[in-house]
Amino acid sequence: MSQENMIKFECMVCKRINYFSRKNKKLLKERLQLKKHCQHCKKHTLHKETK
């Protein structure tokens, strides 16, 4: 994946970066929020996009 389109998802409970993805930053200006499974918390938690 190209580095400029890469985004990181951070768990809001334990504050660890668990997932990487990509998005079109020209079309989507706001940060993404997804419910994903955190390996460290061992449950589904809210993950927000970080810088």
KENUTOR-543159 format. One line per field, with one value per residue: residue in one letter; x, y, z of N, C-alpha, C in turn. Coordinates in steps of 0.001 Angstrom, whole numbers, plus 500000, padded with zeros to 6 digits. Example, Ala and Ser with C-alpha at 12.3 -4.5 7.8 and 13.67 -1.06 7.14 Angstrom:
BEGIN
res A,S
n.X 513190,512850
n.Y 494310,497750
n.Z 507800,507080
ca.X 512300,513670
ca.Y 495500,498940
ca.Z 507800,507140
c.X 513200,512900
c.Y 496700,500030
c.Z 507800,507870
end
This chain:
BEGIN
res M,S,Q,E,N,M,I,K,F,E,C,M,V,C,K,R,I,N,Y,F,S,R,K,N,K,K,L,L,K,E,R,L,Q,L,K,K,H,C,Q,H,C,K,K,H,T,L,H,K,E,T,K
n.X 500849,500429,502217,501178,498406,497892,496366,496103,494552,493485,492860,490351,490138,492453,494418,496174,497713,496159,495192,495670,494869,493594,492651,490949,492114,491463,488762,487501,487406,486999,487836,487906,485814,485547,484057,485966,487679,489732,492839,494179,492412,490541,487919,485231,485802,485694,487489,489574,490721,494121,496886
n.Y 498816,502255,504787,507348,507127,505603,504821,504726,502790,503291,501816,502909,502240,500862,502290,501397,500800,498955,498283,498789,500698,502063,505127,507475,510519,512913,512862,512033,513855,513943,512128,508568,506266,503160,500110,497614,494506,494247,492904,493080,494024,492089,492200,493768,497048,500645,502030,504620,506741,507642,509966
n.Z 500000,499316,501025,501495,501493,503672,506787,510368,512908,516163,519287,521491,524112,525188,523911,521899,518730,516349,513808,510273,507408,504328,502750,500632,500897,499771,499203,501575,504320,507109,510129,510401,512225,513624,514761,515960,516525,519314,520054,522432,524396,524111,523092,521212,520344,520057,517423,516410,513795,513532,513251
ca.X 500000,501215,502329,500377,497009,497802,495858,496222,493408,493904,491801,490062,490194,493843,495263,497177,497436,495903,494830,496085,493999,493854,491473,491183,492078,490883,487307,487066,488191,486873,488481,487034,485622,485005,484087,486790,488112,491060,493470,494669,491224,489788,486512,485016,485862,485737,488828,489574,491856,495154,497702
ca.Y 500000,503479,505376,508571,506777,504755,505364,503801,502775,503146,501430,503990,501731,500615,503258,500730,500785,497557,498073,499727,500669,503190,505873,508600,511685,514056,512761,511876,514782,513653,510891,507399,505566,501836,499143,496490,493657,494555,491699,493322,494107,490855,492495,494772,498402,501700,502372,505882,506992,508519,510605
ca.Z 500000,499285,502352,501646,501716,504855,508042,511498,513818,517546,520205,522419,525484,525604,523187,521071,517293,516017,512410,509242,506246,503439,502331,499742,501777,499061,499269,502961,505129,508530,510565,510474,513485,513367,515850,515539,517631,519856,520571,523783,525266,523854,522821,520183,520883,519061,516922,515682,512926,514071,512217
c.X 500888,501133,501435,498898,496802,497226,495993,494970,493896,492700,491596,490102,491646,494858,496392,496745,497347,495712,495394,495133,494402,492543,491906,491014,491527,489366,486784,487947,488144,487534,487464,486975,484941,485030,484816,487193,489538,491633,493883,493521,490380,488283,486435,484961,485881,487201,488720,490842,492823,495939,498664
c.Y 501238,504190,506602,508287,505928,505517,504286,503915,502447,502794,502554,503539,501596,501514,502617,500744,499332,497314,499167,499583,501823,503864,506975,509876,512931,514048,512718,512738,514439,512312,509768,506849,504244,501009,497910,495696,494015,493282,491857,493408,492837,491084,493541,496147,499399,501991,503646,506010,507954,509123,509630
c.Z 500000,500629,502545,501890,502960,506039,509117,512341,515222,518411,521226,523880,525948,524891,522384,519616,516846,514531,511526,508069,505338,503095,501390,500570,501100,499150,500696,503866,506613,508854,510723,511893,513177,514642,515343,516776,518037,520472,522024,524794,525193,523744,521708,520837,519732,518717,516100,514864,513605,512935,511599
end
